[in-house]
Amino acid sequence: MRYFWAQLRKVNYSFMINIIGKRKVPFAISGILFIGSVLLLLIYGLKPGIDFTGGSLIEVSFTGERPDILQVQGSVTPLNLGSFITQPSGDDGMILKMKFLTEDEHQNILKAIRGSFETDENKILEDRVDVIGPAISSQLRKRATYTAIAVIAAIILYVAYAFRRVSGPVKSWKYGIAAIIALIHDVTITMGVFALLGRFAGVEVDLPFVVALLTIFGYSVNDTIVVFDRIRENLIYNGSDDFANSVNKGVNETLMRSINTSLTALLVLFVLFLLGGDTIHYFSLALIIGITFGTYSSIFLASPILVVWEEWGRRKV
């Protein structure tokens, strides 16, 4: 069986796309997008939401039928209190998160909701009013940063361990570094888009956005490792004499798998983006951007980086 597999891999792959040979083109595209995203982050920055800036939280419950999120948002929006987050709580509750409120603004919100939905059968009760202070917001920012650093370190260690027996000529830990470079590329471009949206559309980032970034971490690395694993198999069966060809073959062999997997995920995300409501609208958008560039980077960025690294190593010898 092993002999058959080895012979199968010796098939002439002349029809393959020369992705590695044309790597300067995606490198240039990625460089422009990455630098542009960094500049957007430096100039505009991300617009933090209530989870990171602090604000007020109001939770109400309905004794009768609870209206949907869009109806509650529609009743509060005319008060012109700025952007706010609305999310269901339990079976009969609704939570509103917004800027710091004065007592008059607080009462106006309750009047607006009661005026829109309260009836003899459906009473509206205020369950709690909380203030999310700057100290809590600062703690959330620190935890999000520490989580990202821990994830990156864990990925490098895992990839280095998984590829510890790879048949050269690139050391196993360099596979991890290449995966992280692709990951940082994906996340930075996603953040750059949201910096642009924050500046011109008032889009804020909150904890769901952080969750989306961590999801992109996992998806991007997963797709990259699948490609790397096929490259490893090619090196085992064909040797490392022609490293660039082995890498190009591995990328081509996993190309349709990567595209098809991404398309199925993106199809669901586009439906959520269009029909899922405001609470997951930008969460879905972040995942759409991240998964799109995660697929792109696993094919056109991470693997070519290995070849560049190998070529640099040969020049030093």
C-alpha positions, 0 to 999 in steps of 0.5 A: 500500500505504501508503495502504491501511494508513493507511485501515485505521488509520482504522477506528472503534475504539469497541469498544476498552477505555479503558485510558488513560482508566481509568489511575488504577486500575492506577496505584493498584494498582501504587503499593500493590504497589510501596510494599508491596514496598519496605517488605518489602525494608526490613523483612525484606530478601532472605535471601542464599544461599551465593553471597552469604554464603559457605559450603562446596562439596562435589563427589562423583562416582559410579563407577556410576549417579548418583542424581538430585538429590532422592535425594541431597538426601533422604540429606543433609536428615536431618543438619539442616545448614540449606538447601543447593543440590544440582546435577549436575556433568558425567556422574557428579558432584554438587555440594552447596553449603551453610553453612560446615561443620566437619570432623565435619559434612563427614564426616557428609555423606560417610557419609550419601551413601555409606551411601545409594548406595555399593555394590560397583559404585558407589563414591563419590569426593570430588573436591573441597571448597572454601570460598566466602569472604566476599570472593568473595561480596562480589564477586558482589554488586558484579558483580550490581549493576553488571550491573543498572545497565549493563542499565538504562543500555543500555535507556534508550540503545537505546530513545532511539535506536530512537524518535529519529524518533518524531512527538512530542509526547513526546521519544524518551528519555522512552520509555526512562524509561517502560520503565525505570519499568515494569521497576523496578516488575516487579523490585521486586515480584518481590523483595518477594515473595521478601523475604516468602518469605525471612522466612516460608519461609526461601527464599534468593536466589542467582545463579540468582535474579539471572539470573531478575531479568536475564531479567525485565529483558529480557522486561519491556522487550521487551513494553513496546517492542512496545507503544511501537512500535505507538504510534509507528506510530499517531503516524506515520499519525494524527499527534499531535493526540490523543496519548492516543487514539493511545496507547490504540489502540496498547495495544489493538492489541497487547493480545492479542499481549502476553497470548498471548505471556505465557501461552505462556511462563507455561505452560512456567514453571508446568510447570517450577515444579511438576515441575522439581525444587528446583534451579529451583523458585524460579528458575521462581517468580521468572520467573512473578512477573516475567513476569506483572507485566511483561505487566501493566506494559507494558499498564497502566503504561508507556504511561499514563505517556507520556500523563501526561508529555505532559499535564504538558508541555502544562500547562507551555506 
